[in-house]
């Protein structure tokens, strides 16, 4: 399973705003022993866009990702780019803290 974590421009913290406005995403693969391996840092060319067209672009950008992790998410339900079940809010914490929370969550 792949996970996308919304990052600040510097990449050391979870982006504090809505997930879709993050300038980049850390893409992790969850391995067989529940270890997280960084695959890439993916730029978000749609960060400053708004509206339904953006939602379609974001779904395409992250089509290989099963779980989205961010400080917060915008619209819910059918208006949002991602279903509620496929996302986790962790707040504007460090990337290290977000990864720790994901590991705790998977072992619970």
Helices and strands as residue ranges (DSSP letters): E 2-7, G 19-21, E 24-30, E 36-43, H 52-61, E 67-70, G 77-79, G 84-86, E 87-89, H 95-107
